Each structure stands twice: as C-alpha cells, then as structure tokens.
Amino acid sequence: MNQTISDQVRWTTADLELLPDNGDRYEIIDGELFMTRAPHWGHQQTCGRFFSVLDTWSMSAGLGRAAINPGLIFTEADNVIPDVVWASNEPLALLLDEAGHLTAAPELIVEVLSPGADNERRDRDLKLRLYSVRGVQEYWIANLRLQQIEVYRREQASLRLVATLLNADELTSALLPGFSCSVGRIFA
C-alpha cells in the first residue's frame, strides 16, 4: 500500500531521520513524502533477477556495478530508493557520498511496479520525470502483471519510451555493450 503522507508539508531528507524504522520505505519526490510497505515476494524476486543479470554482466565486462535499493539523494526534496541501478566505473566514485548514497544519476535505473494506482503514478509519472530531469540515460519499468518491460532512453534531453518488451523479446542496451537477457528470464 502506498500513500501520500501530506500534500501541505514540503518534506526534506532531514525529515526522514525522524520517521520510524519499521520496514516501510519512505521516498521524497519534489518535497512530497511517499510511504510504501515492504514489497511482496514476486516484486523482490524480479528485482533480484534484474540485479543478477546486470551484476553478472558487469563482473564479466568490468564496465560498472549494479546495486539493489540504493539510496539516491538528488536534493533535500528529492530522495528516492530505486529498485535496481547500474553505474559505470568512472562516474560511480563521484556519485557516492561518504555515507554510500548516490547523489547524482546513475546511467540506468530499474523500477518494478507494485500493485496500486498510487504506486504506478509514482513510478510512471513522478519518478520518470525526476529521472529525466536528473540525467538518467535509461529507465526500465517492469510490469509483473503484464510481464513486460518498458524501456525509456534519453533522447533530446529527456527520457522517452522506445520499446515495450514481452516475454519472447531480448532486453539489450547501448549502455551495456554485449548485454542481452531474455525478458522471459526476468519474469520466470
């Protein structure tokens, strides 16, 4: 379940320190606080598969690193927890703060949709806009229910939908030379 905590208060990263550590996930987008319950089994399995294929490719290619649920703090009013990210080696060292949080856009972000209109709005609209403005190069949105992956790529300074991939399709990326993964493998 996802809900907006307040539409009148402009939340900041400092406010997150005051919230309970109860397993809920808190994110701030443009000063708006979102709370999400712990993701369900299928969501986490899908995140794990994305991480696994990206990590395996990264270790083989030696070009970057993947992470699950890293903190991504763009500003005091934009603090999110993407499901999976990938960043190339050179920028990665510059992207991390002393606490190990990303402070600028990794090249690739993956979000797995959780059920509910609020969750879809957050990932498809708010995060898409945030990631686009902040310079993410690719954004993949995985839909468990439909078993499809939407691929957004940076074109003319914004993220644009370039493909909707189904089970029989192969997921590739110019960011990841030689990377290929069956969409069916992600949703197996």
Disulfide bonds with the S-S distance in Angstrom:
none
